[in-house]
Amino acid sequence: MDINETMKLNVEHDAKADAREIMDSVYNALKEKGYSPVSQIVGYFLSGDPTYITSHNNARSLIRKLERDELLEEIVKSYLGE
């Protein structure tokens, strides 16, 4: 290795796995609280208002870890089989 070369650190971030885990957790938290998970999540995506998501089991904080567009992108990819 040459000390004049720049080292590159490759850290792979699996957004798909993160999005899946987050959506599963949020879905389960909403269901446990008696909400319609699909309706609540759609409301969050359309409005950006995090109060559509319960704070139960830290779901509201979890869903805000990724941007809405990142979550939607992974959902669409999953739906289309990509």
Biopython code that builds the backbone (N, CA, C, O; Angstrom):
import numpy as np
from Bio.PDB.StructureBuilder import StructureBuilder

atoms = [
    (1, "MET", "N", (0.847, -1.174, 0.000)),
    (1, "MET", "CA", (0.000, 0.000, 0.000)),
    (1, "MET", "C", (0.894, 1.238, 0.000)),
    (1, "MET", "O", (1.866, 1.318, 0.751)),
    (2, "ASP", "N", (0.555, 2.182, -0.837)),
    (2, "ASP", "CA", (1.277, 3.449, -0.963)),
    (2, "ASP", "C", (0.645, 4.466, -0.005)),
    (2, "ASP", "O", (-0.572, 4.652, -0.011)),
    (3, "ILE", "N", (1.470, 5.124, 0.815)),
    (3, "ILE", "CA", (0.931, 6.083, 1.774)),
    (3, "ILE", "C", (0.369, 7.324, 1.099)),
    (3, "ILE", "O", (-0.260, 8.154, 1.755)),
    (4, "ASN", "N", (0.584, 7.456, -0.178)),
    (4, "ASN", "CA", (0.050, 8.598, -0.918)),
    (4, "ASN", "C", (-1.321, 8.315, -1.524)),
    (4, "ASN", "O", (-1.955, 9.205, -2.091)),
    (5, "GLU", "N", (-1.769, 7.071, -1.398)),
    (5, "GLU", "CA", (-3.083, 6.708, -1.919)),
    (5, "GLU", "C", (-4.155, 7.008, -0.877)),
    (5, "GLU", "O", (-3.933, 6.887, 0.328)),
    (6, "THR", "N", (-5.296, 7.395, -1.367)),
    (6, "THR", "CA", (-6.426, 7.639, -0.477)),
    (6, "THR", "C", (-7.169, 6.333, -0.269)),
    (6, "THR", "O", (-7.509, 5.633, -1.223)),
    (7, "MET", "N", (-7.413, 6.019, 0.986)),
    (7, "MET", "CA", (-8.173, 4.817, 1.327)),
    (7, "MET", "C", (-9.658, 5.144, 1.233)),
    (7, "MET", "O", (-10.087, 6.244, 1.584)),
    (8, "LYS", "N", (-10.419, 4.200, 0.768)),
    (8, "LYS", "CA", (-11.859, 4.388, 0.668)),
    (8, "LYS", "C", (-12.544, 3.357, 1.542)),
    (8, "LYS", "O", (-12.304, 2.156, 1.415)),
    (9, "LEU", "N", (-13.393, 3.836, 2.423)),
    (9, "LEU", "CA", (-14.150, 2.946, 3.297)),
    (9, "LEU", "C", (-15.487, 2.671, 2.641)),
    (9, "LEU", "O", (-16.241, 3.602, 2.358)),
    (10, "ASN", "N", (-15.789, 1.425, 2.398)),
    (10, "ASN", "CA", (-17.063, 1.044, 1.803)),
    (10, "ASN", "C", (-17.977, 0.493, 2.880)),
    (10, "ASN", "O", (-17.759, -0.602, 3.397)),
    (11, "VAL", "N", (-18.994, 1.257, 3.210)),
    (11, "VAL", "CA", (-19.992, 0.820, 4.175)),
    (11, "VAL", "C", (-21.286, 0.658, 3.413)),
    (11, "VAL", "O", (-21.836, 1.625, 2.887)),
    (12, "GLU", "N", (-21.764, -0.557, 3.355)),
    (12, "GLU", "CA", (-23.003, -0.806, 2.633)),
    (12, "GLU", "C", (-24.184, -0.547, 3.543)),
    (12, "GLU", "O", (-24.262, -1.068, 4.656)),
    (13, "HIS", "N", (-25.088, 0.255, 3.056)),
    (13, "HIS", "CA", (-26.306, 0.570, 3.791)),
    (13, "HIS", "C", (-27.456, -0.095, 3.058)),
    (13, "HIS", "O", (-27.715, 0.211, 1.894)),
    (14, "ASP", "N", (-28.133, -0.984, 3.720)),
    (14, "ASP", "CA", (-29.223, -1.701, 3.094)),
    (14, "ASP", "C", (-30.540, -1.018, 3.412)),
    (14, "ASP", "O", (-31.219, -1.380, 4.373)),
    (15, "ALA", "N", (-30.902, -0.023, 2.601)),
    (15, "ALA", "CA", (-32.130, 0.741, 2.820)),
    (15, "ALA", "C", (-33.355, -0.153, 2.750)),
    (15, "ALA", "O", (-34.336, 0.072, 3.458)),
    (16, "LYS", "N", (-33.299, -1.171, 1.894)),
    (16, "LYS", "CA", (-34.441, -2.072, 1.755)),
    (16, "LYS", "C", (-34.705, -2.803, 3.066)),
    (16, "LYS", "O", (-35.853, -2.905, 3.499)),
    (17, "ALA", "N", (-33.656, -3.309, 3.698)),
    (17, "ALA", "CA", (-33.820, -4.018, 4.975)),
    (17, "ALA", "C", (-34.302, -3.055, 6.052)),
    (17, "ALA", "O", (-35.180, -3.396, 6.845)),
    (18, "ASP", "N", (-33.728, -1.848, 6.085)),
    (18, "ASP", "CA", (-34.157, -0.849, 7.062)),
    (18, "ASP", "C", (-35.627, -0.507, 6.870)),
    (18, "ASP", "O", (-36.393, -0.483, 7.833)),
    (19, "ALA", "N", (-36.019, -0.247, 5.642)),
    (19, "ALA", "CA", (-37.405, 0.113, 5.350)),
    (19, "ALA", "C", (-38.346, -1.021, 5.729)),
    (19, "ALA", "O", (-39.407, -0.773, 6.304)),
    (20, "ARG", "N", (-37.985, -2.239, 5.424)),
    (20, "ARG", "CA", (-38.823, -3.403, 5.747)),
    (20, "ARG", "C", (-39.001, -3.526, 7.260)),
    (20, "ARG", "O", (-40.118, -3.710, 7.745)),
    (21, "GLU", "N", (-37.903, -3.423, 7.999)),
    (21, "GLU", "CA", (-37.964, -3.535, 9.461)),
    (21, "GLU", "C", (-38.804, -2.415, 10.061)),
    (21, "GLU", "O", (-39.623, -2.646, 10.951)),
    (22, "ILE", "N", (-38.591, -1.206, 9.567)),
    (22, "ILE", "CA", (-39.342, -0.062, 10.074)),
    (22, "ILE", "C", (-40.828, -0.232, 9.789)),
    (22, "ILE", "O", (-41.656, -0.056, 10.683)),
    (23, "MET", "N", (-41.169, -0.570, 8.556)),
    (23, "MET", "CA", (-42.583, -0.710, 8.204)),
    (23, "MET", "C", (-43.242, -1.852, 8.969)),
    (23, "MET", "O", (-44.398, -1.730, 9.373)),
    (24, "ASP", "N", (-42.535, -2.950, 9.174)),
    (24, "ASP", "CA", (-43.083, -4.057, 9.969)),
    (24, "ASP", "C", (-43.353, -3.621, 11.398)),
    (24, "ASP", "O", (-44.406, -3.928, 11.956)),
    (25, "SER", "N", (-42.405, -2.909, 11.993)),
    (25, "SER", "CA", (-42.560, -2.447, 13.375)),
    (25, "SER", "C", (-43.707, -1.457, 13.512)),
    (25, "SER", "O", (-44.513, -1.543, 14.438)),
    (26, "VAL", "N", (-43.767, -0.516, 12.574)),
    (26, "VAL", "CA", (-44.823, 0.496, 12.603)),
    (26, "VAL", "C", (-46.185, -0.164, 12.400)),
    (26, "VAL", "O", (-47.141, 0.143, 13.112)),
    (27, "TYR", "N", (-46.269, -1.058, 11.439)),
    (27, "TYR", "CA", (-47.521, -1.771, 11.167)),
    (27, "TYR", "C", (-47.997, -2.507, 12.419)),
    (27, "TYR", "O", (-49.164, -2.413, 12.797)),
    (28, "ASN", "N", (-47.092, -3.232, 13.050)),
    (28, "ASN", "CA", (-47.464, -4.003, 14.246)),
    (28, "ASN", "C", (-47.880, -3.102, 15.402)),
    (28, "ASN", "O", (-48.828, -3.421, 16.120)),
    (29, "ALA", "N", (-47.191, -1.989, 15.592)),
    (29, "ALA", "CA", (-47.546, -1.053, 16.665)),
    (29, "ALA", "C", (-48.937, -0.464, 16.438)),
    (29, "ALA", "O", (-49.732, -0.351, 17.371)),
    (30, "LEU", "N", (-49.224, -0.089, 15.187)),
    (30, "LEU", "CA", (-50.541, 0.463, 14.869)),
    (30, "LEU", "C", (-51.630, -0.586, 15.091)),
    (30, "LEU", "O", (-52.690, -0.282, 15.637)),
    (31, "LYS", "N", (-51.368, -1.796, 14.675)),
    (31, "LYS", "CA", (-52.336, -2.887, 14.836)),
    (31, "LYS", "C", (-52.597, -3.160, 16.321)),
    (31, "LYS", "O", (-53.745, -3.337, 16.730)),
    (32, "GLU", "N", (-51.525, -3.193, 17.125)),
    (32, "GLU", "CA", (-51.657, -3.425, 18.566)),
    (32, "GLU", "C", (-52.527, -2.367, 19.232)),
    (32, "GLU", "O", (-53.255, -2.663, 20.179)),
    (33, "LYS", "N", (-52.454, -1.137, 18.740)),
    (33, "LYS", "CA", (-53.237, -0.052, 19.320)),
    (33, "LYS", "C", (-54.656, 0.025, 18.757)),
    (33, "LYS", "O", (-55.445, 0.874, 19.172)),
    (34, "GLY", "N", (-54.983, -0.868, 17.807)),
    (34, "GLY", "CA", (-56.341, -0.923, 17.278)),
    (34, "GLY", "C", (-56.609, -0.013, 16.094)),
    (34, "GLY", "O", (-57.764, 0.180, 15.715)),
    (35, "TYR", "N", (-55.571, 0.545, 15.509)),
    (35, "TYR", "CA", (-55.725, 1.389, 14.330)),
    (35, "TYR", "C", (-55.721, 0.539, 13.062)),
    (35, "TYR", "O", (-55.319, -0.624, 13.078)),
    (36, "SER", "N", (-56.171, 1.138, 11.973)),
    (36, "SER", "CA", (-56.038, 0.518, 10.658)),
    (36, "SER", "C", (-54.652, 0.901, 10.141)),
    (36, "SER", "O", (-54.453, 2.029, 9.690)),
    (37, "PRO", "N", (-53.688, -0.030, 10.202)),
    (37, "PRO", "CA", (-52.307, 0.318, 9.851)),
    (37, "PRO", "C", (-52.146, 0.901, 8.451)),
    (37, "PRO", "O", (-51.416, 1.876, 8.274)),
    (38, "VAL", "N", (-52.803, 0.331, 7.469)),
    (38, "VAL", "CA", (-52.652, 0.809, 6.096)),
    (38, "VAL", "C", (-53.161, 2.247, 5.973)),
    (38, "VAL", "O", (-52.490, 3.093, 5.383)),
    (39, "SER", "N", (-54.332, 2.522, 6.522)),
    (39, "SER", "CA", (-54.891, 3.878, 6.451)),
    (39, "SER", "C", (-54.006, 4.888, 7.158)),
    (39, "SER", "O", (-53.795, 5.990, 6.653)),
    (40, "GLN", "N", (-53.486, 4.524, 8.320)),
    (40, "GLN", "CA", (-52.645, 5.437, 9.088)),
    (40, "GLN", "C", (-51.327, 5.714, 8.359)),
    (40, "GLN", "O", (-50.865, 6.854, 8.315)),
    (41, "ILE", "N", (-50.732, 4.675, 7.794)),
    (41, "ILE", "CA", (-49.460, 4.847, 7.077)),
    (41, "ILE", "C", (-49.668, 5.675, 5.815)),
    (41, "ILE", "O", (-48.842, 6.530, 5.496)),
    (42, "VAL", "N", (-50.754, 5.434, 5.099)),
    (42, "VAL", "CA", (-51.058, 6.239, 3.911)),
    (42, "VAL", "C", (-51.257, 7.695, 4.318)),
    (42, "VAL", "O", (-50.765, 8.599, 3.643)),
    (43, "GLY", "N", (-51.965, 7.927, 5.403)),
    (43, "GLY", "CA", (-52.160, 9.287, 5.896)),
    (43, "GLY", "C", (-50.833, 9.974, 6.182)),
    (43, "GLY", "O", (-50.649, 11.148, 5.863)),
    (44, "TYR", "N", (-49.916, 9.234, 6.782)),
    (44, "TYR", "CA", (-48.580, 9.773, 7.058)),
    (44, "TYR", "C", (-47.855, 10.111, 5.759)),
    (44, "TYR", "O", (-47.280, 11.192, 5.633)),
    (45, "PHE", "N", (-47.878, 9.194, 4.794)),
    (45, "PHE", "CA", (-47.186, 9.441, 3.530)),
    (45, "PHE", "C", (-47.765, 10.640, 2.783)),
    (45, "PHE", "O", (-47.017, 11.441, 2.224)),
    (46, "LEU", "N", (-49.078, 10.767, 2.771)),
    (46, "LEU", "CA", (-49.707, 11.856, 2.031)),
    (46, "LEU", "C", (-49.512, 13.215, 2.697)),
    (46, "LEU", "O", (-49.315, 14.222, 2.016)),
    (47, "SER", "N", (-49.567, 13.241, 4.015)),
    (47, "SER", "CA", (-49.532, 14.522, 4.724)),
    (47, "SER", "C", (-48.160, 14.888, 5.281)),
    (47, "SER", "O", (-47.836, 16.067, 5.426)),
    (48, "GLY", "N", (-47.363, 13.882, 5.590)),
    (48, "GLY", "CA", (-46.087, 14.142, 6.259)),
    (48, "GLY", "C", (-46.253, 14.356, 7.747)),
    (48, "GLY", "O", (-45.276, 14.618, 8.449)),
    (49, "ASP", "N", (-47.467, 14.249, 8.234)),
    (49, "ASP", "CA", (-47.769, 14.472, 9.650)),
    (49, "ASP", "C", (-47.482, 13.203, 10.449)),
    (49, "ASP", "O", (-48.182, 12.203, 10.286)),
    (50, "PRO", "N", (-46.463, 13.228, 11.311)),
    (50, "PRO", "CA", (-46.097, 12.029, 12.057)),
    (50, "PRO", "C", (-47.136, 11.596, 13.096)),
    (50, "PRO", "O", (-47.047, 10.495, 13.638)),
    (51, "THR", "N", (-48.120, 12.458, 13.374)),
    (51, "THR", "CA", (-49.134, 12.053, 14.358)),
    (51, "THR", "C", (-50.084, 10.980, 13.815)),
    (51, "THR", "O", (-50.889, 10.433, 14.569)),
    (52, "TYR", "N", (-50.001, 10.679, 12.535)),
    (52, "TYR", "CA", (-50.743, 9.535, 12.006)),
    (52, "TYR", "C", (-50.174, 8.223, 12.542)),
    (52, "TYR", "O", (-50.848, 7.194, 12.513)),
    (53, "ILE", "N", (-48.943, 8.261, 13.029)),
    (53, "ILE", "CA", (-48.264, 7.071, 13.520)),
    (53, "ILE", "C", (-48.224, 7.115, 15.039)),
    (53, "ILE", "O", (-47.824, 8.122, 15.623)),
    (54, "THR", "N", (-48.631, 6.044, 15.671)),
    (54, "THR", "CA", (-48.631, 5.962, 17.123)),
    (54, "THR", "C", (-47.210, 6.030, 17.678)),
    (54, "THR", "O", (-46.250, 5.641, 17.013)),
    (55, "SER", "N", (-47.097, 6.523, 18.888)),
    (55, "SER", "CA", (-45.791, 6.515, 19.550)),
    (55, "SER", "C", (-45.555, 5.188, 20.277)),
    (55, "SER", "O", (-44.475, 4.945, 20.814)),
    (56, "HIS", "N", (-46.584, 4.333, 20.285)),
    (56, "HIS", "CA", (-46.480, 3.004, 20.902)),
    (56, "HIS", "C", (-45.303, 2.233, 20.295)),
    (56, "HIS", "O", (-45.128, 2.209, 19.076)),
    (57, "ASN", "N", (-44.519, 1.618, 21.140)),
    (57, "ASN", "CA", (-43.332, 0.847, 20.718)),
    (57, "ASN", "C", (-42.363, 1.670, 19.875)),
    (57, "ASN", "O", (-41.634, 1.128, 19.044)),
    (58, "ASN", "N", (-42.362, 2.979, 20.098)),
    (58, "ASN", "CA", (-41.415, 3.874, 19.430)),
    (58, "ASN", "C", (-41.636, 3.952, 17.906)),
    (58, "ASN", "O", (-40.725, 4.311, 17.161)),
    (59, "ALA", "N", (-42.845, 3.615, 17.458)),
    (59, "ALA", "CA", (-43.134, 3.556, 16.019)),
    (59, "ALA", "C", (-42.954, 4.906, 15.337)),
    (59, "ALA", "O", (-42.432, 4.968, 14.224)),
    (60, "ARG", "N", (-43.380, 5.991, 15.987)),
    (60, "ARG", "CA", (-43.277, 7.308, 15.365)),
    (60, "ARG", "C", (-41.820, 7.691, 15.129)),
    (60, "ARG", "O", (-41.475, 8.238, 14.082)),
    (61, "SER", "N", (-40.981, 7.404, 16.095)),
    (61, "SER", "CA", (-39.550, 7.700, 15.935)),
    (61, "SER", "C", (-38.925, 6.825, 14.863)),
    (61, "SER", "O", (-38.081, 7.280, 14.090)),
    (62, "LEU", "N", (-39.347, 5.563, 14.820)),
    (62, "LEU", "CA", (-38.804, 4.644, 13.820)),
    (62, "LEU", "C", (-39.101, 5.101, 12.406)),
    (62, "LEU", "O", (-38.210, 5.127, 11.557)),
    (63, "ILE", "N", (-40.350, 5.461, 12.150)),
    (63, "ILE", "CA", (-40.734, 5.798, 10.771)),
    (63, "ILE", "C", (-40.048, 7.078, 10.315)),
    (63, "ILE", "O", (-39.887, 7.305, 9.116)),
    (64, "ARG", "N", (-39.645, 7.913, 11.261)),
    (64, "ARG", "CA", (-38.977, 9.164, 10.897)),
    (64, "ARG", "C", (-37.472, 8.981, 10.698)),
    (64, "ARG", "O", (-36.777, 9.940, 10.363)),
    (65, "LYS", "N", (-36.960, 7.766, 10.898)),
    (65, "LYS", "CA", (-35.537, 7.503, 10.659)),
    (65, "LYS", "C", (-35.183, 7.591, 9.185)),
    (65, "LYS", "O", (-34.064, 7.963, 8.828)),
    (66, "LEU", "N", (-36.133, 7.252, 8.336)),
    (66, "LEU", "CA", (-35.935, 7.356, 6.885)),
    (66, "LEU", "C", (-36.905, 8.394, 6.340)),
    (66, "LEU", "O", (-38.003, 8.576, 6.867)),
    (67, "GLU", "N", (-36.492, 9.059, 5.299)),
    (67, "GLU", "CA", (-37.365, 10.039, 4.645)),
    (67, "GLU", "C", (-38.551, 9.306, 4.014)),
    (67, "GLU", "O", (-38.442, 8.143, 3.627)),
    (68, "ARG", "N", (-39.679, 10.003, 3.918)),
    (68, "ARG", "CA", (-40.865, 9.394, 3.328)),
    (68, "ARG", "C", (-40.597, 8.917, 1.906)),
    (68, "ARG", "O", (-41.072, 7.852, 1.512)),
    (69, "ASP", "N", (-39.841, 9.692, 1.134)),
    (69, "ASP", "CA", (-39.581, 9.285, -0.249)),
    (69, "ASP", "C", (-38.732, 8.016, -0.300)),
    (69, "ASP", "O", (-38.892, 7.204, -1.211)),
    (70, "GLU", "N", (-37.825, 7.836, 0.672)),
    (70, "GLU", "CA", (-37.022, 6.611, 0.724)),
    (70, "GLU", "C", (-37.910, 5.405, 1.034)),
    (70, "GLU", "O", (-37.776, 4.349, 0.415)),
    (71, "LEU", "N", (-38.809, 5.572, 1.993)),
    (71, "LEU", "CA", (-39.731, 4.486, 2.335)),
    (71, "LEU", "C", (-40.637, 4.157, 1.155)),
    (71, "LEU", "O", (-40.832, 2.988, 0.824)),
    (72, "LEU", "N", (-41.188, 5.185, 0.521)),
    (72, "LEU", "CA", (-42.067, 4.955, -0.625)),
    (72, "LEU", "C", (-41.334, 4.282, -1.782)),
    (72, "LEU", "O", (-41.889, 3.416, -2.457)),
    (73, "GLU", "N", (-40.099, 4.682, -2.004)),
    (73, "GLU", "CA", (-39.315, 4.062, -3.068)),
    (73, "GLU", "C", (-39.148, 2.571, -2.821)),
    (73, "GLU", "O", (-39.291, 1.768, -3.744)),
    (74, "GLU", "N", (-38.848, 2.198, -1.587)),
    (74, "GLU", "CA", (-38.676, 0.782, -1.264)),
    (74, "GLU", "C", (-39.988, 0.023, -1.351)),
    (74, "GLU", "O", (-40.004, -1.137, -1.766)),
    (75, "ILE", "N", (-41.083, 0.655, -0.969)),
    (75, "ILE", "CA", (-42.400, 0.019, -1.070)),
    (75, "ILE", "C", (-42.755, -0.230, -2.531)),
    (75, "ILE", "O", (-43.219, -1.317, -2.876)),
    (76, "VAL", "N", (-42.546, 0.757, -3.388)),
    (76, "VAL", "CA", (-42.860, 0.609, -4.815)),
    (76, "VAL", "C", (-41.973, -0.468, -5.432)),
    (76, "VAL", "O", (-42.455, -1.306, -6.194)),
    (77, "LYS", "N", (-40.690, -0.450, -5.111)),
    (77, "LYS", "CA", (-39.782, -1.486, -5.633)),
    (77, "LYS", "C", (-40.243, -2.874, -5.221)),
    (77, "LYS", "O", (-40.248, -3.805, -6.027)),
    (78, "SER", "N", (-40.626, -3.001, -3.969)),
    (78, "SER", "CA", (-41.095, -4.292, -3.466)),
    (78, "SER", "C", (-42.373, -4.725, -4.182)),
    (78, "SER", "O", (-42.519, -5.886, -4.566)),
    (79, "TYR", "N", (-43.293, -3.783, -4.356)),
    (79, "TYR", "CA", (-44.551, -4.072, -5.029)),
    (79, "TYR", "C", (-44.334, -4.514, -6.474)),
    (79, "TYR", "O", (-45.011, -5.414, -6.971)),
    (80, "LEU", "N", (-43.387, -3.870, -7.129)),
    (80, "LEU", "CA", (-43.113, -4.183, -8.535)),
    (80, "LEU", "C", (-42.139, -5.344, -8.708)),
    (80, "LEU", "O", (-41.844, -5.756, -9.830)),
    (81, "GLY", "N", (-41.649, -5.861, -7.600)),
    (81, "GLY", "CA", (-40.771, -7.028, -7.659)),
    (81, "GLY", "C", (-39.337, -6.733, -8.023)),
    (81, "GLY", "O", (-38.630, -7.608, -8.523)),
    (82, "GLU", "N", (-38.898, -5.524, -7.784)),
    (82, "GLU", "CA", (-37.501, -5.175, -8.098)),
    (82, "GLU", "C", (-36.594, -5.524, -6.947)),
    (82, "GLU", "O", (-35.385, -5.303, -7.025)),
]
sb = StructureBuilder()
sb.init_structure("model")
sb.init_model(0)
sb.init_chain("A")
sb.init_seg("    ")
for serial, (resi, resn, name, xyz) in enumerate(atoms, 1):
    if name == "N":
        sb.init_residue(resn, " ", resi, " ")
    sb.init_atom(name, np.array(xyz, "f"), 0.0, 1.0, " ", f" {name:<3s}", serial, name[0])
structure = sb.get_structure()
